[in-house]
């Protein structure tokens, strides 16, 4: 009796497993399961897949000419492929997207996209005479030199082979730091030739991964290093060098601003190995960055490649391109390894937030970085000409936040240190009576109105604040109150060749802050782009025992 039951159960089990296997096979080909079940199967990604791509051109002087496709399934990427350089024409890439469960039997999913004048099937593999695995019939031609390979296999739509998103970037140096995105090597061929804007397609395969915010932490040896990159001034495209020193670092090689800036940044990332990078504004050179997204991706990509967390605030030029501050921060917040945040909506500006660095073996904060938006130009040019200032709502937010954290920091950490980063310097940076060290080569362009933020920093035990904005100033200045050192105020020094750098052979540079939590010390120094590139310039201890050191 027992043996018969066991045999029957085994047969039923095998039959059940075979049935499940058969259903999965059929579903893979015909999607026979309901969407509620199908969406939870392994390797399936619910969402949109790309089924077609076209370019639609229109005339700016013909009122009956349209640059849109009248269909809900078509999405226009709102970037003129000419970047506004064509007098009477516009061109936009349109992508047809459908939900995987809404695909019809006649729909074909894009699984590859190439750019070129000839059918990709005619191309040979690199370093080989063997022909491509695909035939000429596999590829479909679209205007702009776009070639699509599409598949009618139903299972392709829920595999990592399917193209699920497409975007447009610009320039020969375009990169994409987003996971599973890849930039096509060849630009779109408008009018049968490569336009100077070099519009490039970037595409994503498979489902977008869920990104987790990194958690910066003091290293096991008690040390932590912050790299401050100020005023990169990146463009859309290679950019033009402004006052480079030397003009030709390599004989016969023309200076290209973005390439040289990023090469400098990457060299320091590899040599210094910072634990965190803070970008203190004017990463994007607004008037030469017609597509700000392209410029943003260029300074983020080196950090993502090296898995280094970073925090971003804005200067007065970042939002002078095609994206507002809110749009820029929304983009940066969702990139890998970003710690950046727009901050509270009821506080003036975009990018008022803090970053906590945890202790080496603790879940409690060891360092707190306050980052604030210094805005752009004065809202009252007649009375206070020049640049904007930290607003009262920001000072209230800073003081309330600092005081709410104070008890927690004192209770749970042996040593805790506060610091701040801004773009435009405070009025106190211009006080010639203070002690300072480094280059003070140009007049400080601090705001004419003093809103009292320096006093708030001192009251809340911030040890140092560092800014950018004035490219050829790189000094650290000591504020003294009641004959005691109260606050260090530092400049990062301009790092980018897309921004000015004159005043007698100024060399681009980057500032570092090195923390040693054991003795509670902070040492700061700079590294140069040219000349004495291996030496720590103006190295000095600015904090000792967790207190400002004079």
VEXNUTI-396317 format. One record per residue (C-alpha): z, y, x; residue in one letter. Coordinates in steps of 0.5 Angstrom, whole numbers, padded with zeros to 4 digits, always signed. Each point is the difference from the previous one (the first is absolute). Layout:
N
ZYXA ...
//
This chain:
550
+0000+0000+0000X +0002+0005+0006X -0006-0002+0004X -0005+0001-0006X +0003+0007-0002X +0000+0002+0008X -0008-0002+0000X -0001+0004-0007X +0003+0006+0003X -0004-0001+0007X -0006+0000-0004X +0002+0006-0005X +0002+0004+0006X -0007-0002+0004X -0004+0002-0006X +0004+0007-0001X -0001+0002+0007X -0008-0002-0001X +0000+0004-0006X +0003+0006+0003X -0005-0001+0006X -0006+0000-0004X +0003+0006-0004X +0001+0004+0006X -0007-0002+0003X -0003+0002-0007X +0003+0006+0000X -0002+0002+0007X -0007-0001-0003X +0000+0002-0007X +0007+0004-0001X +0002-0005-0006X +0008+0002+0001X +0002+0006-0004X +0001+0007+0004X +0008-0001-0001X +0000-0006+0004X -0006+0001+0005X +0003+0006+0002X +0005-0003+0003X -0004-0006+0004X +0001+0000+0008X -0005+0005+0003X -0002+0003-0006X +0000+0008+0000X +0000+0003-0007X -0004+0007+0000X -0006+0003+0001X -0006-0003+0004X -0006+0003+0002X -0007-0002-0003X -0005+0005+0002X -0001+0007+0004X -0005+0005+0000X -0001+0007+0002X -0002+0006-0005X -0003+0006+0002X +0000+0007-0004X -0003+0007+0001X +0005+0006+0000X -0005+0004-0003X -0003-0004-0005X +0005+0000-0006X -0003-0007-0003X +0002-0003+0006X +0006-0005+0000X +0004-0003+0006X +0004-0005-0005X -0002-0006-0003X +0002-0001-0007X +0004-0006-0001X +0007-0002+0000X -0001-0005+0005X -0003+0004+0006X +0005+0004+0004X -0002+0006+0004X +0003+0002+0007X +0001+0007+0000X -0003+0002+0007X -0007+0003+0000X -0003-0004+0006X -0003+0006+0003X +0007+0003+0000X -0003+0007-0003X -0005+0001+0005X -0006-0001-0004X -0003+0006-0003X -0002-0003-0007X +0002-0007+0000X +0006-0004-0001X +0001-0008+0001X +0005-0004-0002X +0002-0008+0000X +0001-0003-0006X +0004-0007+0000X +0000-0005-0006X +0006-0003-0001X +0003-0005-0005X +0006-0004-0002X +0000-0007+0003X +0001-0003-0007X -0005+0005-0004X -0006-0003+0005X -0006-0002-0004X -0004-0006+0002X -0006+0004+0002X +0005+0005+0005X +0000-0001+0007X +0005+0002+0005X -0001+0003+0006X +0002-0004+0006X -0003+0004+0006X -0003+0007+0001X -0004+0002+0006X -0004+0007+0002X -0007+0000+0003X -0007+0001+0000X -0002-0008+0000X +0003-0006-0004X +0006-0002+0003X -0002-0008+0000X -0005+0002+0005X +0005+0002+0005X +0002-0005+0005X +0007-0001+0002X +0003+0004+0006X -0002-0004+0007X -0004-0005-0004X -0007-0001-0002X +0003-0004-0006X -0002+0003-0007X +0005+0002-0005X +0003-0005-0004X -0003+0004-0006X -0007+0000-0003X -0004+0007-0001X +0001-0002-0008X +0007+0000+0001X +0000+0008+0001X -0001+0005-0005X -0003+0007+0002X +0003+0007-0002X -0001+0007+0001X +0003+0003+0007X -0002-0007+0004X +0006-0003-0004X -0001-0008+0000X +0004-0004-0005X +0002-0008+0000X +0002-0002-0007X +0003-0006-0003X -0001-0003-0007X +0006-0006+0002X +0005+0002-0005X +0006-0002+0005X -0003+0005+0005X +0003+0005-0004X +0007-0002+0001X +0000-0002+0008X +0001+0005+0006X -0008+0000+0001X -0001+0005-0006X -0001+0007+0001X +0006+0003-0004X -0001+0008+0002X -0005+0004+0003X +0002+0007+0003X -0004+0005+0004X +0002+0003+0007X -0004+0005+0005X -0002+0000+0007X -0001-0004+0006X +0007-0001+0001X +0002-0002-0007X +0006-0005+0000X +0004-0003-0006X +0007-0002+0001X +0001-0003-0007X +0001-0008+0000X -0006-0004-0001X -0005+0006+0000X -0006+0000+0005X -0004+0006+0002X -0008-0002+0000X -0003+0002+0007X -0006+0003-0002X +0000+0007-0005X -0003+0000-0006X -0008+0002+0001X -0001+0006-0005X -0007+0002+0000X -0002-0006+0005X +0004+0003+0006X +0007+0001+0002X +0003+0006-0002X +0004+0004+0004X +0006-0001-0004X +0000-0007+0001X +0002-0003-0007X +0003-0007+0001X +0002-0005-0005X +0007-0003+0001X +0002-0006-0005X +0005-0005-0001X +0000-0007-0002X +0005-0004-0004X +0007+0003-0003X +0003+0006+0003X +0006-0003+0003X +0007+0003-0002X +0003+0005+0006X +0007+0000+0002X +0003+0006+0003X +0002-0001+0007X +0008+0001+0001X +0001+0003+0007X +0006-0002+0004X +0003+0001+0007X -0002-0005+0005X +0005-0005+0002X +0001+0004+0007X +0002+0006-0004X -0006+0004+0001X -0005+0003-0005X -0006+0005+0002X -0004+0005-0004X -0007+0002+0001X -0001+0007-0003X -0008+0001+0000X -0001+0007-0002X -0007+0004-0002X -0005-0006+0001X -0005+0004-0004X -0005-0005-0002X -0006+0001-0003X -0005-0004-0004X -0005-0003+0005X +0001+0001+0008X +0003+0007+0000X -0001+0006+0005X +0004+0001+0005X +0003+0007+0001X +0002+0002+0007X +0001-0007+0003X +0004+0000+0007X -0004-0003+0003X -0007+0002-0003X -0003-0007+0002X +0006-0005+0002X -0005-0005+0002X -0006+0003+0003X -0006+0000-0004X +0003-0002-0006X +0000+0005-0006X +0007+0002-0003X +0001-0003-0007X +0006+0003-0003X +0002-0006-0005X -0001-0006+0005X +0003+0004+0006X +0006+0001-0004X +0001-0007-0003X -0001-0003+0007X +0006+0005+0002X +0004-0003-0005X -0001-0007+0000X +0001+0000+0008X +0007+0003-0002X +0001-0005-0005X -0001-0006+0005X +0004+0003+0006X +0006+0003-0004X +0000-0005-0005X +0004+0005-0005X +0004-0003-0006X -0003+0005-0005X -0005+0006+0000X +0001+0006-0004X -0006+0004-0001X +0002+0007-0001X -0006+0004-0003X -0007+0002+0000X -0002-0007+0002X -0006+0002-0004X -0005+0006+0002X -0001+0002-0007X -0007+0004+0001X -0003-0006+0004X +0003-0005-0004X -0005+0000-0006X +0003-0007-0002X +0007+0000+0002X +0001-0007-0002X -0004-0002+0006X +0004+0004+0005X +0007-0003-0003X -0003-0007+0001X -0001+0002+0008X +0007+0002+0002X +0003-0006-0004X -0004-0005+0002X +0003-0001+0007X +0007+0000-0003X -0002-0006-0005X -0004-0004+0006X +0007+0001+0004X +0004-0001-0006X +0004+0006+0001X +0004+0004-0005X -0002+0007-0001X +0002+0006-0004X -0005+0006-0002X +0001+0007-0002X -0005+0006-0001X -0002+0006+0003X -0004+0006-0002X -0007-0003+0001X +0001-0007-0003X -0002+0001-0007X -0006+0005+0002X -0005-0006-0001X -0001-0003-0006X +0007-0003-0002X +0006+0004-0002X +0007-0002+0003X +0002-0004-0006X -0007-0004+0001X +0001-0001+0007X +0007-0002-0001X -0002-0005-0005X -0005-0003+0005X +0005+0000+0006X +0006-0003-0004X -0004-0007-0002X -0003-0001+0007X +0003-0006+0004X +0007+0002+0005X +0000+0007-0004X +0007+0003-0001X -0003+0006-0003X +0002+0003-0007X -0002+0006-0004X +0008+0001-0002X +0003+0002-0006X -0005+0004-0005X +0006+0005-0001X +0000+0003+0007X -0005+0004+0003X -0006-0003+0004X -0003-0007+0001X +0004-0004+0005X +0007+0002+0000X +0004-0007+0001X +0004-0004+0005X -0001-0006+0005X +0006-0004+0001X +0000-0004+0007X +0005-0006-0001X +0005-0002+0005X -0002-0006+0005X +0004-0005-0004X +0002+0004-0006X -0002+0001-0007X +0002+0007+0001X -0003+0006+0003X +0000+0002+0007X -0005+0006+0000X -0002+0005-0006X -0007+0004+0001X -0001+0005-0005X -0007+0002-0001X -0002+0007-0004X -0006+0003-0002X -0001+0007+0003X -0006+0001-0005X -0005+0005+0003X -0001+0007-0001X +0005+0006-0002X +0000+0000-0008X +0002+0008+0001X -0005+0002+0005X +0001+0008-0001X +0007-0001+0002X +0001-0006+0004X -0007-0001+0003X -0002-0006+0004X +0003-0007-0002X +0004-0003-0005X +0008-0002+0000X +0004-0006-0002X +0002+0002-0007X +0007+0000-0004X -0001-0007-0003X -0002-0003+0006X +0007+0002+0003X +0004-0002-0006X -0004-0007+0000X +0002+0000+0008X +0007+0002-0001X +0001-0005-0006X -0003-0006+0003X +0004+0001+0007X +0007+0001-0003X -0002-0006-0005X -0001-0004+0007X +0005+0003+0004X +0006-0005-0003X -0004-0006+0001X -0002+0002+0007X +0007+0001+0002X +0003-0006-0003X -0005-0005+0002X -0003+0002+0007X +0003+0001+0007X -0005+0005+0002X -0005+0003-0005X -0005+0006+0002X -0004+0005-0005X -0006+0003+0002X -0006+0004-0004X -0007+0001+0001X -0005+0006-0003X -0006+0003+0002X +0000+0007+0000X +0006+0003+0005X +0006+0003-0003X +0001+0008+0001X +0006-0002+0005X -0006-0003+0005X -0002+0007+0002X +0007+0002+0002X -0001+0002+0008X +0008+0000+0001X +0000-0007-0001X +0000-0005+0006X -0007-0004+0000X -0004-0005+0004X -0007-0002+0000X -0006+0005-0001X +0000+0006-0004X -0007+0002+0000X -0001+0003-0006X +0004+0004-0005X +0003-0004-0005X -0003+0001-0007X +0006-0002-0004X +0001+0003-0007X +0002+0007-0001X +0005-0001-0005X +0006-0004+0002X +0002-0005-0006X +0006-0002+0004X -0002-0007+0002X +0003+0000+0007X +0007+0001-0003X -0001-0006-0004X -0002-0004+0005X +0006+0002+0004X +0005-0001-0006X -0002-0007-0001X +0000-0002+0007X -0007-0001+0002X -0001-0001+0007X -0007+0003+0001X -0006+0002-0004X -0007-0001+0003X -0007+0004-0002X -0007+0000+0001X -0005+0006-0002X +0000+0004+0006X -0004-0004+0005X +0002+0003+0007X +0007+0000-0001X +0004-0006+0002X +0007+0003+0001X +0007-0003-0002X +0004+0006-0002X +0008+0000+0000X +0003+0003-0006X +0007+0002+0002X +0006+0002-0005X +0007+0002+0001X -0002-0001+0008X -0001-0008-0002X -0007-0003+0000X -0002-0001-0007X -0007-0002-0001X -0006-0002+0004X -0007+0003-0002X -0006-0003+0003X -0007+0000-0001X -0005-0006+0001X -0005+0003+0004X -0008+0000-0003X -0003-0007+0001X -0007+0000-0003X -0006+0003+0003X -0003+0002-0007X +0006+0006+0000X +0000+0006+0004X +0003-0001+0007X -0002+0006+0005X +0005+0005+0003X -0002-0002+0007X -0001-0007+0001X +0005-0003-0005X +0000-0008+0000X +0001-0004-0006X +0007-0004-0001X +0004-0004-0004X +0008+0000+0000X +0005-0005-0001X +0007-0001-0002X +0004-0006+0004X +0006-0002-0004X +0006-0004+0004X +0005-0002-0006X +0005-0003+0005X +0002+0007+0003X -0003+0004-0006X -0005+0003+0005X -0007+0003-0002X -0005+0002+0006X -0007+0003-0002X -0006+0001+0005X -0007+0001-0001X -0007-0004+0003X -0006+0004+0002X -0007-0002-0002X -0003+0002+0007X +0002+0001+0007X +0007-0003+0001X +0000-0005-0006X +0005-0005+0002X +0006+0005+0001X +0005+0002-0005X -0001+0008+0000X +0007+0004-0001X +0004-0006-0002X +0007+0002-0002X +0006-0003-0004X +0001+0004-0006X +0006-0004-0003X +0005-0003+0003X +0006-0004-0004X -0003+0001-0006X +0000+0008+0001X -0005+0005+0002X +0001+0001+0008X -0002+0007+0003X 
//
